[in-house]
Amino acid sequence: MQTQNDLDDLYNLLLCAFPQGIPEIDYRPMLAILHAFMPVELIADLLAPLTGLTYEAVYEDAARFAYGEFPAYEEIEEVLQRLDSCGYDDWFKRQAGQV
């Protein structure tokens, strides 16, 4: 379970990887990445300010994500590379208790 500090760290990490906000092309891959370990409420909290979408719109997208078309592996990898350049891998390992 993520603490508020963990979520703040993740938000700052997302801001580092996407300083101009998350573009539409990276939105679905980002949903795929976060959906694997985070409830839809937290996804909406994190992504709404970075996408320009409302909390409700992101919440609905995240809630329906499991039933939609999954992004291509390459699209997810591209987003993960951006995230990793800002420390995502280390953050994720801390969440998994591997650090």
Rosetta silent file (secondary structure, phi, psi, omega in degrees, C-alpha in Angstrom):
SEQUENCE: MQTQNDLDDLYNLLLCAFPQGIPEIDYRPMLAILHAFMPVELIADLLAPLTGLTYEAVYEDAARFAYGEFPAYEEIEEVLQRLDSCGYDDWFKRQAGQV
SCORE:     score description
SCORE:     0.000 S_00000001
   1 L     0.000  136.400 -178.823    0.000    0.000    0.000 S_00000001
   2 L   -84.769  139.627  173.049    1.316    3.418   -0.913 S_00000001
   3 L   -88.982  171.914  177.294    1.702    6.159    1.677 S_00000001
   4 H   -60.668  -37.979  177.404    1.136    9.820    0.882 S_00000001
   5 H   -62.516  -40.156  177.752    4.921   10.237    0.613 S_00000001
   6 H   -61.744  -43.233 -179.788    5.058    7.385   -1.908 S_00000001
   7 H   -67.886  -39.551  176.052    2.320    9.023   -3.962 S_00000001
   8 H   -61.916  -42.381  178.048    4.021   12.415   -3.769 S_00000001
   9 H   -62.128  -42.299  179.278    7.255   10.786   -4.930 S_00000001
  10 H   -66.007  -41.850  177.936    5.438    9.114   -7.824 S_00000001
  11 H   -59.500  -45.544  179.079    3.733   12.381   -8.794 S_00000001
  12 H   -64.700  -35.287  176.216    7.112   14.153   -8.832 S_00000001
  13 H   -64.305  -44.369  177.392    8.562   11.304  -10.857 S_00000001
  14 H   -62.542  -39.574  177.970    5.749   11.647  -13.414 S_00000001
  15 H   -64.560  -37.880  176.497    6.356   15.388  -13.505 S_00000001
  16 H   -64.025  -45.897 -177.310   10.059   14.757  -14.150 S_00000001
  17 H   -72.000  -30.069 -176.860    9.305   12.338  -16.995 S_00000001
  18 L  -133.189   69.663 -175.317    6.561   14.533  -18.477 S_00000001
  19 L   -62.877  -23.877  178.086    7.326   18.157  -17.535 S_00000001
  20 L   -95.767    8.374 -176.230    4.839   19.455  -20.127 S_00000001
  21 L    97.911  164.702 -178.333    2.168   17.015  -18.994 S_00000001
  22 L   -84.051  116.852 -179.462    1.330   13.548  -20.264 S_00000001
  23 L   -71.374  158.470 -177.577    0.543   13.714  -23.980 S_00000001
  24 H   -54.478  -38.440 -177.698   -2.430   11.844  -25.387 S_00000001
  25 H   -63.976  -26.237 -178.943   -0.165    9.314  -27.115 S_00000001
  26 H   -99.344   -3.164 -174.854    1.314    8.259  -23.743 S_00000001
  27 H   -64.808  -51.942 -178.513   -1.939    8.318  -21.765 S_00000001
  28 H   -65.924  -42.290  174.363   -3.106    4.728  -22.413 S_00000001
  29 H   -59.420  -37.194  178.167    0.354    3.222  -21.868 S_00000001
  30 H   -65.068  -41.506  175.534    0.512    5.162  -18.589 S_00000001
  31 H   -58.349  -42.132 -179.547   -2.876    3.746  -17.577 S_00000001
  32 H   -61.973  -43.479 -178.903   -1.543    0.252  -18.322 S_00000001
  33 H   -64.150  -49.890 -176.348    1.539    0.794  -16.176 S_00000001
  34 H   -73.211  -33.641 -177.166   -0.323    2.240  -13.198 S_00000001
  35 H   -62.105  -23.748 -178.167   -3.336   -0.066  -13.483 S_00000001
  36 L   -66.924  -22.897 -174.833   -1.089   -3.030  -12.689 S_00000001
  37 L  -143.425    7.084 -173.069   -0.602   -1.947   -9.065 S_00000001
  38 L  -134.126  138.348  176.567   -2.770    1.027   -8.234 S_00000001
  39 L   -67.341  154.713 -174.817   -6.503    1.510   -7.612 S_00000001
  40 H   -59.928  -32.311  179.581   -8.403    3.671  -10.080 S_00000001
  41 H   -61.767  -43.018 -179.884   -8.988    6.433   -7.509 S_00000001
  42 H   -71.162  -36.398  176.037   -5.263    6.979   -7.089 S_00000001
  43 H   -59.143  -45.543  179.997   -4.666    6.790  -10.828 S_00000001
  44 H   -63.641  -41.565  177.552   -7.236    9.541  -11.303 S_00000001
  45 H   -59.231  -43.378 -176.692   -5.665   11.634   -8.527 S_00000001
  46 H   -74.398  -44.209 -170.282   -2.228   11.343  -10.115 S_00000001
  47 H   -86.919  -27.554 -177.658   -3.058   11.679  -13.800 S_00000001
  48 H   -54.374  -49.705 -178.742   -5.818   14.290  -13.883 S_00000001
  49 H   -68.144  -21.240 -176.645   -3.491   17.246  -13.177 S_00000001
  50 H   -94.884   -6.652 -178.197   -0.897   15.920  -15.629 S_00000001
  51 H  -114.076  -17.626 -174.227   -3.276   15.283  -18.528 S_00000001
  52 L    83.006    1.956  177.218   -5.633   18.232  -18.437 S_00000001
  53 L   -90.393  160.549  176.399   -8.517   15.795  -18.034 S_00000001
  54 L   -75.112  159.702  174.925  -10.961   15.902  -15.157 S_00000001
  55 H   -54.723  -44.642 -177.090  -10.667   13.502  -12.241 S_00000001
  56 H   -62.237  -41.622 -179.677  -13.937   11.923  -13.373 S_00000001
  57 H   -65.373  -44.235  179.004  -12.711   11.370  -16.942 S_00000001
  58 H   -66.663  -41.100  178.435   -9.469    9.731  -15.796 S_00000001
  59 H   -57.307  -48.299  179.971  -11.365    7.670  -13.223 S_00000001
  60 H   -62.727  -43.503  178.343  -13.736    6.364  -15.910 S_00000001
  61 H   -61.225  -44.125 -179.166  -10.861    5.617  -18.294 S_00000001
  62 H   -67.693  -39.864 -179.839   -8.950    3.775  -15.567 S_00000001
  63 H   -66.143  -35.099 -179.458  -12.033    1.862  -14.420 S_00000001
  64 H   -88.825   -6.386 -171.994  -12.800    0.742  -17.984 S_00000001
  65 H   -55.552  -42.605 -176.596   -9.194    0.096  -18.883 S_00000001
  66 H   -61.444  -19.953 -176.909   -9.304   -3.649  -18.194 S_00000001
  67 H  -101.642   -2.839 -177.883  -12.069   -4.024  -20.779 S_00000001
  68 L   -98.444 -172.886  178.318  -10.489   -1.973  -23.546 S_00000001
  69 L   -76.621  129.385 -178.751   -7.734   -2.528  -26.042 S_00000001
  70 L   -77.942  139.313  178.334   -4.359   -2.898  -24.373 S_00000001
  71 L   -63.317  156.576  177.732   -1.580   -0.615  -25.668 S_00000001
  72 L   -64.205  148.886  178.976    1.217   -2.165  -27.703 S_00000001
  73 H   -53.480  -42.846 -178.275    4.212   -3.458  -25.776 S_00000001
  74 H   -61.968  -37.663  178.824    6.442   -0.936  -27.555 S_00000001
  75 H   -65.581  -42.016  178.647    4.243    1.963  -26.421 S_00000001
  76 H   -65.945  -43.628  179.223    4.432    0.818  -22.810 S_00000001
  77 H   -60.407  -39.846  179.246    8.196    0.318  -23.047 S_00000001
  78 H   -61.275  -44.598  178.614    8.640    3.830  -24.420 S_00000001
  79 H   -67.323  -41.699  178.360    6.779    5.332  -21.466 S_00000001
  80 H   -60.758  -36.896  177.623    8.659    3.101  -19.015 S_00000001
  81 H   -62.661  -42.096  177.017   11.974    4.339  -20.423 S_00000001
  82 H   -63.252  -42.762  179.322   10.933    7.932  -19.756 S_00000001
  83 H   -65.608  -43.307 -179.570    9.838    6.996  -16.256 S_00000001
  84 H   -61.118  -33.590  179.312   13.014    5.019  -15.578 S_00000001
  85 L   -65.637  -14.413  179.284   15.121    8.040  -16.524 S_00000001
  86 L  -112.056   10.813  174.471   13.481    9.782  -13.551 S_00000001
  87 L   100.071   14.539 -177.636   13.847    6.952  -11.043 S_00000001
  88 H   -60.481  -43.252 -177.705   10.713    4.867  -11.579 S_00000001
  89 H   -58.625  -44.399  177.684   12.529    1.538  -11.325 S_00000001
  90 H   -64.306  -42.958  178.778   13.955    2.485   -7.918 S_00000001
  91 H   -59.747  -46.868 -177.813   10.564    3.799   -6.765 S_00000001
  92 H   -63.506  -40.986  178.208    8.846    0.594   -7.880 S_00000001
  93 H   -62.435  -38.583  176.622   11.434   -1.602   -6.137 S_00000001
  94 H   -62.390  -39.664  179.608   10.860    0.333   -2.896 S_00000001
  95 H   -65.061  -35.687 -178.605    7.134   -0.310   -3.245 S_00000001
  96 L   -84.621   -0.776  179.543    7.771   -4.002   -3.739 S_00000001
  97 L    73.660   24.432 -177.985   10.095   -4.086   -0.724 S_00000001
  98 L   -95.286   -0.385 -179.601   13.102   -4.988   -2.848 S_00000001
  99 L  -120.184    0.000    0.000   15.288   -2.095   -1.672 S_00000001
